Amino acid sequence: MSQTAQNIPKGTPAPPIQAPPRRKKGMKHVVPSGTATALSRDVPKEAPACQVEVGKVEGSMLTASKTADLLELTVEQVDRLLDEGRIPFSLVGGHRMVGFDDMVEFKFARARERDAAAYEAFRNGVVTVEQAARILGMSAVRLAGRIEAGDVPVHQGADGNRVLRSEDVQTFSETLERENLAAVDEIIRMTEATGAYERQTPEFLKEYLESL
């Protein structure tokens, strides 16, 4: 405990927390490199990662190009998002840098928006291939393969793109469920035939598999 902390009488109320200064839209405050380094020296080696992060400000920043790669967007699209203030950024050496946490937050927010749009389209009766894939919990590439195999009916939308009817997506979802159950049954059959099911499968997992 520091000398200052030892001299504070017990029961003394904590000072009020001061709100950080306002910043321009899309801009973030950056801890200067020297300050971050000095702070990191005072962090003990056994400290939790959340405390050590103060000393990793620069290492946590992403260029627009790296942000684009992680979000599966083009650099131009990321630049537009930064201009619109949809992704916070910091100026480091004259370059716009995005915090890793801000990138992840945007990625999840965009996924939630796309999920909501997919289910809204589903309720309206017609979805795109990408929206159907989100609803089914599979990749758009895998769904496209099943469409090419004739497993899912597809139609041409007013804009010329392929669309699926909601009832066809629902029917295919039930088909996938049957396929998954059949795959589980086959795994159980094969492991039982070799004796591995009884020898290596925990009881709780047996009960779960047999309840499907």
C-alpha positions in Angstrom: 0.0 0.0 0.0 1.4 3.4 -0.9 2.2 6.1 1.8 -0.6 8.3 0.4 -3.2 5.5 0.8 -2.0 4.7 4.3 -2.7 8.4 5.4 -6.4 8.4 4.2 -8.7 7.9 7.3 -11.1 5.0 7.0 -14.6 5.9 6.0 -13.4 8.8 3.8 -15.8 8.9 0.8 -14.2 8.4 -2.6 -13.8 11.5 -4.8 -16.4 11.8 -7.6 -15.6 10.3 -10.9 -14.9 13.0 -13.5 -16.5 12.5 -16.9 -13.9 12.3 -19.7 -13.7 15.4 -22.0 -16.0 15.4 -25.0 -14.5 14.3 -28.3 -15.4 14.7 -31.9 -17.6 12.1 -33.5 -15.6 9.0 -34.4 -12.5 10.2 -32.6 -10.9 8.5 -29.6 -8.3 9.6 -27.1 -4.9 7.9 -27.4 -2.5 7.4 -24.5 0.8 8.8 -25.7 3.5 6.2 -26.4 5.8 7.3 -23.6 2.9 7.4 -21.1 1.8 3.9 -22.1 5.4 2.6 -21.7 5.8 4.2 -18.3 2.5 2.8 -17.1 3.4 -0.7 -18.4 6.6 -0.7 -16.3 4.5 -0.4 -13.1 2.3 -3.3 -13.9 3.4 -6.5 -12.1 4.1 -9.5 -14.3 1.3 -11.5 -12.6 -1.3 -8.8 -13.2 -4.4 -9.8 -15.2 -4.4 -9.1 -18.9 -7.0 -6.4 -18.5 -4.5 -4.4 -16.4 -1.6 -4.9 -18.8 -3.6 -3.7 -21.8 -2.9 -0.1 -20.8 0.7 -0.7 -22.0 -0.4 -2.1 -25.3 -2.3 0.8 -26.8 -0.3 0.9 -30.0 -0.3 -2.9 -30.3 -4.1 -2.9 -30.1 -4.6 -0.6 -33.0 -5.4 -1.7 -36.5 -4.8 -0.1 -39.8 -7.7 0.5 -42.2 -6.4 -2.3 -44.4 -6.2 -4.8 -41.5 -9.6 -3.7 -40.3 -11.0 -4.4 -43.8 -9.5 -7.8 -43.8 -11.0 -8.8 -40.4 -14.4 -7.4 -41.4 -14.2 -8.9 -44.9 -14.7 -5.5 -46.4 -12.8 -3.4 -48.9 -10.5 -0.6 -47.6 -12.8 1.9 -49.4 -15.8 0.5 -47.4 -13.9 0.9 -44.1 -12.8 4.4 -45.0 -16.5 5.3 -45.6 -17.5 3.8 -42.3 -14.8 5.8 -40.6 -16.0 9.0 -42.4 -19.6 8.3 -41.2 -18.4 7.8 -37.6 -19.8 4.2 -37.5 -16.4 2.9 -36.4 -14.4 5.0 -33.9 -10.8 5.7 -34.8 -7.7 7.4 -33.5 -5.1 9.5 -35.3 -1.7 7.9 -34.9 1.2 9.5 -36.8 -1.4 11.1 -39.1 -3.0 7.8 -39.9 -6.5 6.6 -38.9 -6.2 3.6 -36.7 -9.0 1.4 -35.3 -9.0 -0.2 -31.9 -9.3 -3.9 -31.9 -12.2 -3.9 -29.5 -14.0 -1.3 -31.6 -13.6 -3.5 -34.7 -15.0 -6.5 -32.8 -17.9 -4.5 -31.5 -18.8 -3.3 -35.0 -18.5 -6.8 -36.4 -21.0 -8.1 -33.8 -23.3 -5.2 -34.3 -23.3 -5.7 -38.0 -24.0 -9.4 -37.6 -27.0 -8.6 -35.3 -28.3 -6.1 -38.0 -28.0 -8.8 -40.7 -29.7 -11.4 -38.6 -32.6 -9.0 -37.9 -32.9 -8.2 -41.6 -32.8 -11.9 -42.5 -35.6 -12.8 -40.2 -37.7 -9.8 -41.3 -37.3 -10.9 -44.9 -38.2 -14.4 -43.8 -41.4 -13.2 -42.3 -42.2 -11.3 -45.5 -41.9 -14.6 -47.5 -38.7 -14.2 -49.6 -35.0 -14.2 -48.6 -31.7 -13.9 -50.4 -29.2 -16.8 -50.4 -27.1 -15.1 -47.8 -30.1 -14.4 -45.6 -31.2 -18.0 -45.9 -27.7 -19.2 -44.9 -27.8 -17.0 -41.8 -31.2 -18.4 -40.8 -30.1 -22.0 -41.4 -26.8 -21.5 -39.6 -24.6 -22.5 -42.5 -22.2 -20.8 -44.9 -23.6 -19.2 -48.0 -21.1 -21.3 -50.0 -22.4 -24.6 -48.6 -26.0 -23.5 -49.2 -25.2 -22.5 -52.7 -23.8 -26.0 -53.2 -27.1 -27.6 -52.0 -29.0 -25.2 -54.3 -26.9 -26.3 -57.3 -27.5 -30.0 -56.3 -31.3 -29.3 -56.5 -31.9 -29.7 -52.8 -33.4 -26.3 -52.4 -35.7 -24.5 -54.9 -34.4 -21.1 -56.0 -36.1 -18.3 -57.9 -35.1 -15.1 -59.6 -35.9 -11.9 -57.8 -37.0 -8.7 -59.3 -33.4 -7.4 -59.2 -32.2 -10.5 -61.0 -30.5 -12.1 -58.0 -31.4 -15.5 -56.7 -34.0 -15.7 -53.9 -35.6 -18.4 -51.9 -39.2 -18.6 -50.6 -39.5 -18.8 -46.8 -41.5 -22.1 -47.0 -38.7 -23.7 -49.0 -36.2 -22.5 -46.4 -38.3 -24.0 -43.6 -38.6 -27.3 -45.5 -34.9 -27.5 -46.1 -34.3 -26.7 -42.4 -36.3 -29.8 -41.5 -34.3 -31.8 -44.0 -31.0 -30.6 -42.4 -32.3 -31.7 -39.0 -33.1 -35.2 -40.3 -29.7 -35.4 -41.9 -28.0 -34.4 -38.6 -30.0 -36.9 -36.6 -29.1 -39.6 -39.2 -25.5 -38.7 -38.9 -25.6 -39.0 -35.1 -27.3 -42.4 -35.4 -24.6 -43.5 -37.8 -21.8 -42.4 -35.4 -23.5 -44.4 -32.6 -23.9 -47.4 -34.8 -20.2 -47.4 -35.8 -18.9 -46.9 -32.3 -21.1 -49.6 -30.9 -19.9 -52.0 -33.6 -16.3 -51.4 -32.5 -17.1 -51.3 -28.8 -15.8 -47.7 -28.6 -19.2 -46.4 -27.7 -19.4 -48.3 -24.4 -15.7 -47.9 -23.6 -15.2 -44.2 -24.3 -18.5 -42.4 -24.3 -19.4 -40.7 -20.9 -22.8 -41.6 -19.5 -24.1 -38.0 -19.8 -23.2 -37.9 -23.5 -24.9 -41.3 -24.1 -28.1 -40.1 -22.5 -28.0 -36.9 -24.6 -27.3 -38.8 -27.9 -30.0 -41.4 -27.2 -32.5 -38.7 -26.4 -32.2 -37.1 -29.9 
